[in-house]
Amino acid sequence: MRDLTELNINEGGRPVKRPPPSSGQVADFERHSAIILPPSYLALLRHANGGHPELDSMEPANGGSRWAVNTFFHLSDDKTESGSLWRAAETWQQILGKAALPIANDGGGNVFFIDTASNSGAVKVCIHDDNFAVRDLAASFEDFIDRLSIDPDFI
């Protein structure tokens, strides 16, 4: 997986100031959701606990339209805050099932998630305004991070 500093994750153009999740916060989330956070995803939370990546655009592994990450979810004690992994999991697992670990959203309200039931932890997107259709994006979270780039339409 690429060096996470390359993503330049920020909030409003400034570095993310939210502290990384504590081991207790991680354990509470894992216990509640019955999902063990993949080490590479946990590394992202520890690097930048939520925020917008400057390298935000990606083309799915199988081709198709580009997708852009608006915000990675964060993990803290606040379970109801907008952008919280707690809140995202509660909302999206009702739709996608307990094996879905929501990690981020796009500007249109769609959610990127890790399919923890897949052997490699594939990353997918759920398109809410297409009857919650699910599309494959990357074989793993590491592959997802490696595919992120600057949106060519905004260069």
C-alpha positions in Angstrom: 0.0 0.0 0.0 1.3 3.5 -0.8 2.6 5.9 1.7 -0.6 7.5 3.2 0.9 10.9 3.4 0.6 11.0 -0.4 -3.2 11.2 0.0 -2.9 14.6 1.7 -6.0 14.0 3.8 -7.4 17.2 5.2 -10.4 19.0 6.6 -11.1 22.3 4.9 -7.6 22.4 3.4 -6.0 22.0 6.9 -4.5 18.9 8.4 -6.9 16.6 10.3 -6.7 17.5 14.0 -8.9 14.7 15.3 -6.7 12.3 17.3 -6.3 8.8 16.1 -8.7 6.3 17.7 -7.5 4.8 20.9 -7.2 1.0 21.2 -10.2 1.1 23.5 -12.3 2.9 20.9 -11.2 0.4 18.2 -12.0 -2.5 20.6 -15.5 -1.1 21.4 -16.3 -0.7 17.7 -15.0 -4.2 16.8 -17.0 -5.7 19.7 -20.2 -3.8 18.8 -20.0 -4.4 15.0 -18.5 -7.9 15.2 -16.0 -6.8 12.6 -12.2 -6.8 13.1 -10.8 -3.7 11.4 -8.3 -4.7 8.7 -4.8 -3.6 9.7 -4.4 -1.4 6.5 -7.7 0.4 7.3 -6.6 0.8 10.9 -3.4 2.3 9.6 -5.4 4.9 7.7 -7.4 5.8 10.8 -4.2 6.2 12.8 -2.7 8.3 10.0 -5.7 10.6 9.6 -8.9 9.9 11.5 -11.3 11.0 8.9 -11.1 13.7 6.3 -10.9 14.5 2.6 -8.1 13.0 0.5 -6.5 15.2 -2.1 -5.9 12.1 -4.2 -9.6 11.3 -4.2 -10.5 9.8 -7.6 -10.3 6.2 -8.8 -11.2 4.1 -11.7 -12.6 0.6 -10.7 -10.4 -2.4 -11.3 -12.8 -3.7 -13.9 -13.1 -0.3 -15.7 -16.1 1.9 -15.8 -16.9 5.3 -14.4 -14.5 7.1 -12.0 -15.5 7.5 -8.4 -14.3 10.1 -5.9 -14.0 9.9 -2.2 -15.4 13.0 -0.5 -14.7 12.0 3.2 -13.3 9.1 5.0 -15.3 8.3 8.2 -13.6 8.8 11.6 -13.7 6.7 14.7 -14.2 8.4 18.1 -16.4 8.1 21.2 -19.1 10.2 19.5 -21.4 7.6 17.9 -23.9 10.1 16.4 -21.6 12.7 14.9 -21.8 13.2 11.1 -18.9 11.4 9.5 -18.6 9.0 12.4 -17.8 5.3 11.6 -20.3 4.4 14.3 -23.1 6.3 12.6 -22.2 5.1 9.1 -22.0 1.4 10.2 -25.4 1.7 11.9 -27.0 3.2 8.8 -25.3 1.2 6.0 -25.2 -2.3 7.7 -29.0 -2.3 7.8 -28.9 -2.0 4.0 -25.7 -3.9 3.1 -25.5 -6.5 5.9 -23.2 -6.9 8.9 -20.2 -7.8 6.8 -20.1 -4.3 5.2 -17.6 -1.9 6.8 -18.4 1.6 5.5 -15.1 3.6 5.1 -16.0 6.7 3.2 -18.7 8.5 1.1 -18.7 10.4 -2.1 -20.3 13.8 -2.7 -23.6 12.3 -3.8 -24.3 10.2 -0.7 -23.0 6.9 -1.9 -20.9 4.8 0.4 -17.6 3.0 -0.1 -17.2 -0.1 2.0 -15.0 -3.0 2.7 -16.7 -6.4 2.2 -15.3 -8.2 5.1 -17.0 -11.4 3.9 -14.7 -11.5 0.9 -11.4 -13.3 1.2 -9.3 -10.2 0.3 -11.5 -7.5 1.9 -12.8 -6.2 -1.5 -13.8 -2.5 -1.6 -17.2 -1.8 -3.2 -19.5 1.2 -3.6 -23.3 1.2 -2.9 -25.2 3.6 -5.1 -28.2 4.8 -3.2 -30.1 6.3 -6.1 -29.7 3.2 -8.2 -31.8 1.0 -5.9 -28.7 0.5 -3.6 -26.8 -1.3 -6.4 -23.4 -2.5 -5.4 -20.4 -2.2 -7.7 -16.9 -3.7 -7.3 -14.1 -1.1 -7.1 -10.9 -2.8 -5.9 -9.7 -6.2 -4.8 -8.7 -5.0 -1.4 -8.4 -1.9 0.7 -4.7 -1.6 -0.1 -5.6 -1.8 -3.8 -8.3 0.9 -3.3 -5.8 3.3 -1.7 -3.2 2.6 -4.4 -5.7 3.4 -7.1 -6.6 6.9 -5.7 -5.3 9.7 -7.9 -6.1 13.3 -8.7 -9.3 13.6 -10.6 -8.2 14.3 -14.3 -11.3 16.5 -14.8 -9.9 18.9 -12.1 -6.3 19.3 -13.3 
